[in-house]
Amino acid sequence: MQAIVLAGGYATRLWPVTRNRPKMLLPVGESTVIDRILYQLEDDDRITDVFVSTNERFAEEFEDHIDDIGLEKPQLSVEETVDEDEKFGVVGALAQLAEREGLGDEDLLVVAGDNLMGFDIGEFIDYFETYDDPTLAAYDVGSLEKAKSYGLVQLEDDQVVDFQEKPDDPKSTLVSIACYALPADAILFDEYLEGDNNPDEPGWFLQWLVDRGPVRAFSFDDAWYDIGEAENYLEAVAWKLGGENMIADDATLENTTLGKNVHVLSGAHVENSHLEETVVFDGATIVDSDIHGSIVDRKARIENLDLSGALIGAHSEVAHEG
């Protein structure tokens, strides 16, 4: 079985923090968003190759990261885009990657690199191998409003009988997450696209497959975070930290109090402040401030401010005079 890890997005909803870095490399505890997936694929003997699908803009960052973590299977497959407006859509990118890398002779696992999933991918592959049908991972988001943003799944005995991509009026809260397993004979991206079908979301491809034959669902109750917005990212950090705080050895905190789930990275300095549910990146400085539920990017400076739900870009200087 071969695997594709989707890492080609530009994460505009997380700008300015992700303007110049891929969201898959945002820190979550001691590792990054994408690492949990890469390590599990590395350890599973059934996976022969791992293609990290990214764009030209972030290719160097991913190449450096793969070298740093020292895994053998991951290799970059780079689509020729540098901007959101140039993207081919997820299914279009999958079709191009399959052609570029000569895929199609083996079963295929496709997983989004911005998925932080509590279950082990090996369990998902076990389930797929039980039936050898196209298989998706399904999760109950617990909210009809949230369900509007995903592919809605209707099941009968774990078989998908209906699939609706981003419905306006969802009837349930069970959704498909971006984790799919395809037998070799279902790697039909070109045929799908030749039918003038939607190239943007893989859910449309799954909906097309449902009309052609059995599609299975692996339902899970473990944690799942779709790292698309700041709130989701901070929730993932909180899940990983488990109410504790993580402070780099060379970060300095002076006369500062911490709530829970605070991550302060290397070289950051915090003075006369209070932090809670916040990530402070390398070299940032916070003085005389109260920061909740925020992301402070590298080498930013905040002084004399109360912030909640803020995204502070790299090298920014934000201060209240008074």
C-alpha positions in Angstrom: 0.0 0.0 0.0 1.2 3.5 -0.8 0.2 6.7 1.0 -0.3 10.3 0.1 -0.2 12.9 2.8 -2.0 16.1 1.5 0.0 19.2 2.5 -0.5 21.6 -0.3 -2.9 24.2 1.3 -2.1 27.8 2.0 -4.1 28.1 5.2 -5.4 31.6 4.5 -7.8 31.4 7.6 -4.7 31.2 9.8 -2.9 34.2 8.3 -0.7 36.0 9.2 0.7 33.0 11.2 0.7 30.7 8.2 1.4 33.3 5.5 5.0 32.1 5.3 4.8 28.6 6.9 2.6 25.6 6.2 0.1 24.9 8.9 1.1 21.3 8.9 4.4 22.3 10.6 2.8 24.3 13.4 4.0 22.9 16.7 1.7 20.7 18.7 3.5 19.8 21.9 7.0 18.4 21.1 6.2 17.7 17.5 4.1 19.3 14.6 0.7 18.7 13.2 1.9 16.4 10.5 4.3 14.3 12.5 1.8 12.0 14.1 0.7 10.9 10.7 4.3 10.5 9.3 5.5 8.5 12.3 2.6 6.1 12.1 3.1 5.5 8.4 6.8 5.0 9.0 6.1 2.3 11.5 3.5 0.4 9.5 5.2 -2.3 7.3 2.2 -2.4 5.0 3.0 1.1 3.7 5.7 1.0 1.1 5.9 4.7 0.0 4.8 8.0 1.6 4.3 10.9 -0.8 4.0 14.3 0.9 2.0 16.4 -1.6 2.8 20.0 -1.3 3.3 23.2 -3.4 6.4 24.9 -4.7 6.1 27.7 -2.1 6.5 25.4 0.9 8.5 22.6 -0.6 11.8 23.6 1.0 10.2 23.8 4.5 8.8 20.3 4.1 12.1 19.0 2.7 14.0 20.4 5.7 11.5 19.1 8.2 11.6 15.5 6.7 15.4 15.6 6.9 15.2 16.8 10.5 12.9 14.1 11.8 15.0 11.4 10.0 12.2 9.2 8.6 12.9 7.0 5.6 9.6 6.7 3.8 8.4 10.3 3.3 9.3 11.9 0.0 8.1 15.2 -1.5 5.8 15.3 -4.5 5.5 19.0 -5.5 2.6 20.5 -7.4 3.5 23.5 -9.6 1.7 26.2 -7.6 2.8 29.1 -5.4 -0.5 30.7 -4.6 -4.0 29.7 -3.5 -5.5 31.0 -6.8 -3.3 28.5 -8.8 -4.4 25.4 -6.9 -5.8 22.4 -9.0 -8.3 21.3 -6.3 -7.6 18.3 -4.1 -8.8 15.7 -6.5 -7.0 17.5 -9.4 -3.8 17.5 -7.3 -4.3 13.8 -6.5 -4.7 12.9 -10.2 -1.6 14.8 -11.1 0.4 13.2 -8.3 -0.8 9.7 -9.3 0.4 10.4 -12.8 3.6 12.0 -11.7 4.6 9.2 -9.3 3.2 6.3 -11.4 0.6 5.3 -8.8 -2.3 2.9 -9.4 -0.8 -0.6 -9.1 -1.2 -0.7 -5.3 -3.9 0.2 -2.8 -3.7 3.8 -1.7 -4.1 5.6 1.6 -4.9 9.4 1.3 -4.8 11.5 4.5 -4.8 15.2 5.0 -1.7 16.4 6.8 -3.7 18.9 8.8 -5.7 16.2 10.4 -4.8 15.5 14.0 -6.4 12.1 14.7 -6.6 10.3 18.0 -6.9 6.9 16.5 -4.0 4.9 15.0 -3.9 4.8 11.2 -2.9 1.1 11.5 -6.4 0.4 12.9 -8.0 2.2 9.9 -5.9 0.1 7.5 -6.9 -3.1 9.4 -10.6 -2.1 8.9 -10.0 -1.4 5.2 -8.3 -4.8 4.6 -11.3 -6.5 6.2 -13.5 -5.6 3.2 -11.1 -4.2 0.5 -13.7 -1.6 -0.4 -13.1 2.1 -0.6 -13.1 3.3 3.0 -13.4 6.6 4.8 -13.0 7.6 8.4 -16.2 9.1 9.9 -16.6 11.2 13.0 -19.5 12.7 14.9 -18.9 16.5 15.1 -21.8 16.9 17.5 -23.2 20.0 15.8 -25.4 20.5 12.7 -23.7 23.9 12.1 -20.3 22.3 12.1 -21.6 19.5 9.8 -22.3 22.0 7.1 -18.5 22.3 6.5 -17.9 18.7 5.8 -19.1 15.7 3.9 -22.2 14.2 5.6 -22.3 10.4 5.8 -25.3 8.2 6.1 -24.6 4.6 7.1 -26.3 1.3 7.2 -24.2 -1.4 9.0 -21.0 0.7 8.4 -21.7 0.9 4.7 -22.1 4.4 3.2 -25.5 4.6 1.6 -25.5 8.4 1.1 -22.8 11.0 1.0 -23.4 14.8 0.7 -20.6 17.2 0.5 -21.1 20.4 2.6 -24.9 20.2 2.8 -26.9 23.4 3.5 -29.3 21.5 5.7 -27.6 18.5 7.3 -29.8 15.8 8.8 -27.1 14.4 11.1 -23.7 15.2 12.5 -21.6 12.2 11.2 -19.1 13.5 8.8 -16.3 12.2 6.7 -12.8 13.4 7.6 -10.0 13.5 5.1 -8.7 10.0 5.6 -9.5 7.5 2.8 -8.3 4.1 1.7 -8.8 3.0 -1.9 -8.2 -0.4 -3.5 -6.1 -0.2 -6.6 -9.2 -0.6 -8.9 -10.8 2.5 -7.3 -8.0 4.9 -8.0 -10.1 6.5 -10.7 -9.2 10.2 -10.4 -8.8 10.7 -14.1 -12.1 9.1 -14.9 -13.8 11.2 -12.3 -12.3 14.4 -13.7 -13.1 13.5 -17.3 -16.7 13.4 -16.3 -16.5 17.2 -15.5 -16.9 16.5 -11.8 -15.9 18.9 -9.0 -12.1 18.8 -8.6 -11.9 20.8 -5.4 -12.9 18.5 -2.5 -12.2 14.8 -2.1 -15.7 14.3 -0.7 -17.2 14.8 -4.1 -15.0 11.9 -5.4 -16.2 9.8 -2.5 -19.8 10.7 -3.3 -19.1 9.6 -6.9 -17.7 6.3 -5.7 -20.8 5.6 -3.5 -22.9 5.6 -6.7 -20.6 3.0 -8.2 -20.3 0.4 -5.5 -19.8 -0.3 -1.8 -18.0 2.3 0.3 -17.2 1.5 3.9 -17.0 3.8 7.0 -14.5 3.5 9.9 -16.3 5.3 12.7 -14.2 6.5 15.6 -14.7 8.3 18.9 -11.1 9.4 19.5 -10.1 13.0 19.3 -10.0 14.7 15.9 -8.9 18.2 15.0 -9.1 19.8 11.6 -6.4 22.4 11.8 -8.0 25.0 9.6 -8.6 27.9 12.0 -6.9 29.3 15.0 -9.5 27.9 17.4 -9.1 24.4 16.1 -5.3 24.6 16.3 -5.4 25.8 19.9 -7.9 23.0 20.8 -5.4 20.5 19.3 -2.6 22.0 21.4 -4.7 21.8 24.5 -5.5 18.2 23.7 -1.8 17.4 23.4 -0.8 19.3 26.5 -3.6 17.9 28.5 -3.9 21.0 30.8 -0.2 21.3 31.4 2.2 23.9 30.0 5.3 23.5 27.9 8.1 26.1 28.2 11.3 25.9 26.2 14.4 25.6 28.3 15.8 28.9 26.9 12.5 30.8 27.1 12.4 33.3 30.0 9.4 34.1 32.2 9.6 36.9 34.7 6.9 37.8 37.2 4.4 35.9 34.9 1.5 33.7 35.7 0.3 30.9 33.5 -3.2 29.3 33.2 -3.4 26.0 31.3 -2.3 24.8 27.9 0.4 27.4 27.3 3.3 26.6 24.9 6.2 29.1 24.9 8.9 28.3 22.3 12.6 28.8 22.2 14.0 32.2 23.0 10.7 33.8 23.8 10.5 36.3 26.7 7.4 37.0 28.8 7.5 39.6 31.6 4.8 40.9 34.0 2.1 39.1 32.1 -0.6 36.4 32.3 -1.0 33.7 29.6 -3.6 31.1 29.1 -4.5 28.7 26.1 -1.8 30.5 24.1 1.2 29.6 21.8 4.1 32.0 21.9 6.6 31.3 19.1 10.4 31.6 18.9 11.9 34.9 20.0 8.6 36.7 20.7 8.4 39.2 23.5 5.3 39.9 25.7 5.5 42.6 28.4 2.7 43.8 30.8 0.0 42.0 29.0 -2.9 39.5 29.5 -3.1 37.0 26.6 -5.9 34.4 26.2 -6.6 32.0 23.4 -4.1 33.6 21.0 -1.1 32.8 18.8 1.9 35.1 18.9 4.2 34.5 16.0 8.0 34.5 16.0 9.8 37.7 17.1 6.6 39.6 17.6 6.5 42.1 20.4 3.4 42.8 22.5 3.3 45.4 25.3 0.7 46.6 27.7 -2.3 44.8 26.0 -5.2 42.5 26.9 -5.8 40.1 24.0 -8.2 37.3 23.4 -8.5 35.2 20.2 -5.7 37.2 18.5 -3.3 36.2 15.7 -0.2 38.2 15.9 2.1 38.0 12.9 5.8 37.5 12.9 7.9 40.6 13.7 4.8 42.6 14.5 5.0 45.2 17.2 1.7 45.9 19.0 1.6 48.1 22.1 -0.9 50.3 23.9 0.4 53.7 24.8 -1.1 55.1 28.0 
